[in-house]
């Protein structure tokens, strides 16, 4: 299990990330944020007002003994806290709303971008990794961003007001209180860099954990059958231990910044007490002035600590934002042309002309040319790895060939709009993908304009009506994760009903009955025969009995077209198809030898260049 980790990639600077976030997602909420900033300013200024009134309260009331002012002082204090509470609620609600909307928009954009990527992208990025990016990283960005915009704005404005009050009392005292701040610059920068690195590692490990869970839960049957529970638990425990260690390091780095501010604050207070205390004793300053200054700076150091903590939080968010931005910026290799050609009308002919395809250094198709005639059934047969599924991927432009041309109705697929091209196909595969929704929703797939008569006709033709009475809520029965509440044959029939409703001119069948028992296969094959009527149909099948009636059979071997003809013609000529057919329906030693000698690249059964007795070993492995 691998994920595209890149912990050594240099961190993106905070400035560009903030500018990107602002222009892409926050700018549209400028009005709401402006109102929130007003309430932030109001909330922050209340602490300044409270500290500012310390001087008259001590000098004019307590020291001077004016008891009549006590009630007014009390009312003023209550008023300060009432305004502060109201402003706090207002700005938090506004900014939480902005944060949630921003996260939702980012999550939707990210999902949209990922779904546009080609098959090669999804081979490199496993589902667990992408789930962590869409859910975990965007969620982390939302949580931290909410903390930043609610905390940083309020605390920064409050800090400015409180420092203003402190400076108004005595600028020298204020300077002494902040004397140690320059010492913080280098350690704080080092701590932030450390937090960013650990946060990136943590996000990668989180993706690995999600991928592991995805694999375990989707493969739970195989886990149980192979007694892999303890092994998978050990693997998950190992990843979890590394994740906990990295998260602890991240928390340590984040906590170090406010801790350093505490130390510097203590040094600053000591300097003020030593210098200012002598002025109070000598009568140059009053107790009220000292209390105003002390209260203002006491209040100021608290938002300074929170701002220091937010600096660590930002590094965590920045690591997630970098990950998200990498996916959003990933190029789309397959897209519609700027000026697409007019799509074909009616039932089209499908042709491949000298098509070659490679995955990296592996050659999958070699100069393949074939024709699937309109309204006929064309079958592709051959051993696994012969290139049959790659042809389907080329037809639907899940991938593009490096050489040659794929045409549908005479139009190159590369010149057609992607949505229009894929709208020409109905696809039924051996993996009948259903969603954890109702049976009706799985068949309609968002179509709301399907008449009930048309839906019923599709259900009847696909033999879905046969098992509907067995379901507790009929069409409104939820089919469970990946259709787990239905049998394999029932799932296939649902997919066929879905294809019937699409009513497309081209039908692609990829091992549609390979995983079914004989009884289910008969029912599903009957539904497929109805579905293929009047359509250009391409079939991939290992069970040759299902394609005996095909209008044309194309035999493939190691990425090349080796033979073409009807079932009878291919049997009469002999060769690969005849060997495959007899291998499935007869127990012939010579047939096994010939088929597997060819699969191993040996044209002469007597060839022993790879070692004495290789045919005997193959025969023993296959038969015994």
N, C-alpha and C positions, 0 to 999 in steps of 0.2 A: 504494500500500500504506500503510495507516494503522493505528495502534493507539491505544487510548484513553489517551494519555499525559496526565499531570497533574503535571508537575514543580513547579508553583507552588503546589500544595495545601499548606497549613501542615502541618508534621510533627506527628504525634500524640505527645503527651507519653510519656516512657518509662514512667512509673508505671502508667497505664492499660493499656499494652501488656503489661507484666509481669504485672499482675493478671489480665488476660484469659488470657494463656498459662498462668498458674498454675491458675486455676479451670477452664479448659477442657481442659487436657491434662496438666499436671504433678501436680495434686493427687492423682490416683489412684496415683502412684508415690511417695507420701510415705514409706512404709516403706523402700523401696530407697534413696531419697535420704538418709534419716536415717542408715542404715548407712554410706553413702558419706561423709557429713559426719564421722562418727566417724573413719574412716580418713584423711580430709583433715586433721582436727585432729591425729591421730597423726603424719602425715607432716610437717605444718608445725611441730609442736613439736620435732621432732628437730633442726632447725636451731637452735632456741633452746637446746636442751640442749648442742649442739656449741659454740655461742658462750659459753654459761655456764661451761663447763669450761675455757675459756681462762685465766681468772684463777688457779685452783689449779695448772693445768699450768705456767704461767710462774713464778708466785711460789713454789709449793711444790716443784716438780720442777726446772725449769731454773735459776732463780735460787738456790734453796736447795741444789741439787745432790743431790736424793734419787733416785738411779738405780733403786732398788727399785720405785718407782712407775711407771716407764716401761711395763712390761708391762701393768699394769692400765689405764693410760691408753690404750694401743693396743687392748686388748680392748674398752674402753668405746667407742672411736671406731668399731671394726668393728661393734659392736652397734647403735650409732646408725644407721649406713648400712644395716644389714640390716633393721632395723625400718622405716626410711624407704622402702627399695625394696619391701618387702612391702606396706606401706600404699599406696604409689603405684600398684602393679599392681591392688590390690583396688578402690580408689576409681575408677580409670579404667575398669575393666571394668564396674562397676556403673553409672557415669554415662553411658558410651557406650551401654549397653543402654537406659537411660532416653531418651537422645537419639534413638536409632534408632526406638524404639517411638513416641515423640512425633511424630517426622517422618512415620512411616508413617501414624499416625492422622490427622495434619493433611492429608496428601496424599489419603487416602481421603475424608475429609470434604469437601475442596475439590472433588474429582472428582464426588462425589455431588451437591454443590450446583450445580455447573456443568451437569450433565446434566439438572437440573430446570428450568433456565432455558428461556425460549421462543425462537422463531426470531429475534425482533428482537434479543435479547441476543447471539446467535451471529453476527448480521450485523455488529454493532458490534465484537465481540471475535473477531478471526480465530484460526484454529487455532494458529498459531505463538505468538501472544500467550498463549493459554491454556496451551499446553505449557510455555512459559517460567514461568508462574505455578505450575503444578503440579509441574514438575520442578526448574526453576532456582531459583525463589524459596524453595520449601520445602526444597530441598537446601541452599541458602545458609543458611537459618534453622537447619537441623540441624547443619551444620558449625560455624557461629559459636556456636550455643547449646551445642554440645559443648565448644567452647573456653572458653566463658564459665563453664559450671557446673563443668568440671574445673579450669580455671585460676583463676578468680576465687575459688572456694571455698577451694582449697588455699592460694593466695597471700594471700588476705585473712586467713585464720586464722594462717598462718605469719608474716605481717606483725605481727599483734597480739602474738604470742608474742615476736618479736624486739624489738619496741618495748618490751615489758615488761621484757625483759632489759636493754636499754639504759637505761631509766629507773631500774632498780634499781641500776645502777652510779653514775649521776649524772644527775638530772633536768635540770640546767642544760645539760649536754653534749647531752642528747636534744633540748632545746628549740632549742639553737643549730643542731643538725644539720637540723632541720625549719624553720629560720627563713624560708626562701624559699618555702615551700609556699603561703602566702596569695597570693603574686604570680602563682601558676599559675592561679588560679580563672578569671579573665576570659579569658586566652588559650586555656585548655583548653576552656571553654564555646564560644568562637568556633570552635575547630578542630572540635569535635564537630558543631556546626551545619553547618559547611562539608562535613564528611564525609557527613552525612545527605542534604544536597541533591545532592551528586555521586553518592551511592549510588542515589538515586531515578532520576536521569538514566541511570545505568549499567544499572539493571534495565529501564528502558524501551527502551534501545538493544538490550539483550539480547533483549527480546521482538521487536523489529524484525528482528534477525538471524534468530531462529527462524522468524518469519513468512516472511522472504525465502527461507530454505532450504526451508520447507514448500511454497511456491509453485513454486520451481524444480524440486524433486524430483517433485512431483505433476504438473507440466506439462513434464517433460523432453522429451516427444515434440515438443510445440509449440516448445520452446526450440530444438531441433535443426532442425526443419523451417523455422523462420523465422531461422535463423542468429543466435540471440540469445546465444550463449555469451559473447562478449566484452562485450556490453551488461550481462548479468546479473553477470558477474565484476566489472565496474566499479561497478555498484550495490552489490554485496556488499563490495567493497573500501572504498568510501566509508563505508558503515555501520561497517565494522570499524575504520577509522581513527578515527572519532568515538568508538567504543566504547573503543579503546585509550587515547585522550586522556582520556576521562572516568575510566576505571579508574586511570590514572596519577595523576590529581588526587585520587581517593579514597585511593589508597595514600599519597600525600604527606600528606594530612590525618591519616590514621591514624598515620603514622610521626612526625608532628610532636609528638604528645602525649608519647610516651616520650622523645623528644629533649629536650623542655623539662624533663622530670623529671631527665634526666642533668645538664643545666646547673645546675638548682637543687641537685642532689645535690653537685656539685663545690663550690658556694658553701658548703653546709652543712658539708662535710668540712673546708674551709679554716678556717671559724669554729671548729670543734672543735679542729683542730690548733693554731691560734693560742692559744686559751684553755686547752685541756687540756694542751698541751705545756708551758706555763709551770708548771702545777700539778705535772706529773711531775718537771720539773727541780728544783722547790723541795721535792719530797718529799712533797707533800700527797696525791698519788695514786701507785699502783704501776704498773709496766709491765704486770702481769697485768690490772689493772682496765682500763687503756687497751686492751689486746688484746681483752678480753672485749667492751668497748664497740665497738671498731673492727670486730671480727668480726660482732657483732650488727647494726650499722648497715650494714656491707658486704653482709651477707646480706639486710637489709631493703630496701635500695634496688633490689635485683634484682626482688623481687616487686612493688615499686612501679612499676618500669618495665613489667612485664608487665601490671599492672592498668591502667596508662595505655594500653597497646596494646589491651587488651580494651575499653576505653572507645570506641576507634575502631571495633573490630570490632562492638560493640553497635550503633553507629549504622548500620553496613552491614546488620546483621540487622534493625534496626528498620525500615529502608526496605523490606525484603522482607516483613516481618510486616505492615506497613501495606498493601502490595499484596494480600497473601493475605487479610487481614481485610476489605478492600473487597469482594472477591469473595464471601467467606462471608456478608457482611452485605447483599449485593445482594438486593433484594426479589424474590420469586417471583411473577410476574404471573399465571401460569396454574397453578391447583392444584385439587384435588378439593374439592367443597363439604363442609362439616362433617357434613351429614346427606344423603348421596347418595340419589337415587331408585332404585327397583328397576329393573334393566336389562330391556330387552325380551326376550321369549322367541321362539325360532324365527327365521325369515327376516324381517327387518324392512323396513318402508317407510321411505324417507329423504325428508324434505321440508325445503326452505328457504322461509321465509315472510318476504317483504319485507326481505331481508338486504342491508345496506350495509356496506362495509368500506373503510377508508382506511389507507394507510401514510403517516403524517405529513400533508402537505397533498395527497397524491396519492390521488384516488378510484379504487379498484380495482373495487368492485362497487357497483351502483346499484339498490337496490330489487329484488333478484333473488328470484323465487319459482319453485320447480320441485319436481317429484315424481319419485322413482325408485321404481317399483313393486316389491314383493317378488318375488323369483325371476326378475326380468327384467333385461335388459341395457339400460342407458341410456348413451348416448354424448354427450359434450360436444365440440362442434367450434367452431372460430373461429380467427382469426388470433392470433399471439403477442401477449400482453398483453390478451387478451379477458377474463381472470379465471378461466380453467378450473382452473389449479393452486391458486388461492386458495380455490376451493370445496373441494378435497381437504383443504387445510390447516384449513379451518373444520370439516369433518367429523371430523377426528382431533384437533381442538383444539390444533393447533400454534399457532393464533392464535384470537382471539375477535372476532366482529363487533361493531361499534359500535351497529348497529341490527338489529332483526329476530331471528328465532329459527331455530335449526337443530335438527331433531328426527330421532331414529333410533328407529323403532318407536313413535312418539308421545311419546317422552321427550326433553325438551330436553337437548342435549349438555352444557350448563353445569350441569345438575343431576345428572349421572352421575359416578361415581368414574372418574378418568382411566385407571387401569389396566384397569378393566372396559370402558370405552368403547373404548380402543385394542385391547382383546382381541377386539372384534367384527370387526376388519378384517384382511384380508391385503392387502398392498400390493406391486405389481410395477411398478417404474418403469424408465425408459430407462437409469438409472444402477444397474446391478446390483451393489449393494455387497456385497463379500465380504471376509472378514477373513483375515489371514495365518495361517491354521490349516489343518487337514485338511479335505477335502471333506465328510467325515462331520460334523465339528463345525460347518461352515458351514450344513449342512442342519438339524441337530438344534437348534442354538443353545441348548445347555445342557439340553435335555430328555433325561432318562435313562430314561424309562418307555415309550419307543416300541418296540413289538415289531418284530422283523426283517421279518415279513411285511408290516406296514403301511409300513415304510420302503421295502421293495422295490416295493410297489404304487405309492408316490409317485414313486419313481425311474423306473418304467416309464411312468407316466402323463405325467411331465414330459419323457420322452425323455432323461433322464440316463443310463439304462442303455445307450443307443446308443453313447456315447463312453467309458464306464467301462473297457472292455477296452484302450483306448489309453493309459490312465494307468498309470504304473509300479507304483503301490501301490494301485490301485483307489480305494475310498472313503477310504483313509488317506493319499492323496497330498496334500501341502501345495499350496495353490492360489497361493501367493505374495502379495506386497503387493497389496491391492485385487483379488485374483483374477487377477493378471497372467499366471499360467501357463495360463489358459484363454482360449479365444476369446470374443468378445462373445456369440455364440449359446449357447455352453456356459454362460457365466455366467448368462444369462437363464433357462436351463433349471434351473439350480441354485436360483435364487430362486423359480421356480414350484414346484419340489419342496418347498421350505421352506414356501411358502404352502399347498400341499396338506396338509402335516402339521399346520399350524395349524388347518385345517378350520374356518374362521370363516364366519359367515353372510353377510358382506359382503366383496366383492372390489373393490379400487380398482386400475385399470390406467392408468398415466400414461405414454403414449408407449412402451409396452413393446416394440415392434418397430421403432421409428423408426431405430435405428442398425444394423440388421441387413441382410445381403444377402438376395436373394430366396429362396435355398435355406434359409437359417437362419430367415428370417421364416416360411416355410411350416411348418417343424417347430415353432417356438415358438408360432405361432398355433394350431396343432392342440392343443398342450398347454394353451394359455389357454382354448380352447373347452371342453376337459374340466374345467378348473378352475372355470369360471364356471357350470357346470351346477348348477341348484338353489340358486344364490346371488343376492342382490341385487348386481348388478355395475354399476359406473360406469366408463366408459372415456373417457380423453382420447386423441384420435388426430388426427394431421395427415394420415395416409394414409387417405383416406376409404374405400378398398377394404376396409379391415379392419373397418369398422363398418356395412357395407351391410345386414347381417342383424340389426342391433340392433333391439330392440323399440321404442325411442324414441330420437330424436336431438334434442338441444337445441342450437340455434344461438345462439352468443354473439358480441357485438361491443362492444368498449369497455366491458366491465363490465355489460352488460345482456343479458337474454334477448330475442332478436329473433324466434325462430320455434321451433316444436316440431312433430314429426311423425315418420313413418317415412321411410325413404330415398325410396320412390316418391312419397309425398305431398309431400315437400319439393322434389323435382325437378319435380313437376307444377306447384307453385305458383310456381316460380322464386325469385328473391331471392338472398340471400347464399350459401345452401348450394348452390343450383344453379350459381351462378357459380364457387364453390370446386371443385365436382365437375368441371365442364367444363374449368376451368383445369388440373386435374390430368390429365385424360384427352383433352383436345383442344387444338389450337393455334389458338385463336380470338382475333383482334385485338380484336374488340368486347367479348368476355368479359373480357379483360385490362383494357381501358379501364374497364369498368363496375365490376369488383371493386376496382381501385385508386383509382378516383374515390371510391367509397364509403369506402375505408380512409382517404382524405385528408379525409373530411367533405364531399364534393361530391356533391350529388344529381343535378346536371345536367351531362352530359358536355360541354356547350357552354360551361360556366362558365369564363371565362378571367380571373377577378378576381385570381388570384395571379400572373398574368404570362402573356404570350403564348407558346403552344407547350408548356405544361406537360405535356399528354397525350402529345405527341410525345416529349418527353424521357423520360417514364416508360416508354413503349413501347420506345424505343431501349435504355434501360437493362435492361429485362426480357428483351427478345428478343435483342438484339444484344450 
